[in-house]
Every structure is written in C-alpha cells, then in structure tokens.
C-alpha cells in the first residue's frame, strides 16, 4: 500500500484512480498524517433468489382477478373454503 501526499493525489488523481480500479489501495496523507484511503470498490454479488418473474409459468392468475371478491381471492389462494384460523370472521 502506497502513501501519497494531498498535492500528489490532486496532481495524479487519474493515475491513482486507475491503480485503485486494478485493486490497489492508496493512502492519502496531509502533513505526513494519513487522512484518507483510496480503495477499489468491491462488487456486491447480485441476490438472484428474489427476482421478479422467478415463478413465471408456475402460477395462473385469472383475467378477472381485479374484479373478484375477497372470498373468491381467498378461495383461490388458500383452496376452497376458509383457510385455517378464519372460522367465524
């Protein structure tokens, strides 16, 4: 890890950014005291477990879903009749 002073960092910022992009970490110092680090960005892995469309082709939604009543929607989701725990509601 290299240390550069503020003046050098301002003068050669593009070069330092290129080095950081290649994986280097550069410390920037003012009056000999480290004040900042220029570090490469770590790519965050994309969580593919919750992507839109992951159930495509596995679920059938009726064309009239938006006009259905609450009881019809619950019957479709939970099966015919009330689902457990809804007796008397």
FENQUI-V417978 format. One record per pair of residues at least 6 apart in sequence whose C-alpha atoms are under 6 Angstrom apart, sorted by the first residue. I is the first residue (numbers start at 1). J is the second residue. D is the distance in whole Angstrom. If there is no record, write none. Layout:
# FENQUI-V417978
i->I j->J d->D
i->I j->J d->D
This chain:
# FENQUI-V417978
i->1 j->25 d->6
i->1 j->26 d->6
i->2 j->26 d->5
i->3 j->26 d->6
i->3 j->27 d->5
i->3 j->28 d->6
i->4 j->28 d->5
i->5 j->28 d->6
i->5 j->29 d->5
i->5 j->30 d->6
i->6 j->30 d->6
i->20 j->39 d->6
i->20 j->40 d->5
i->21 j->40 d->5
i->23 j->40 d->5
i->25 j->38 d->6
i->25 j->39 d->5
i->26 j->37 d->6
i->26 j->38 d->5
i->27 j->36 d->6
i->27 j->37 d->4
i->28 j->34 d->6
i->28 j->35 d->6
i->28 j->36 d->5
i->28 j->37 d->6
i->29 j->35 d->5
i->75 j->81 d->6
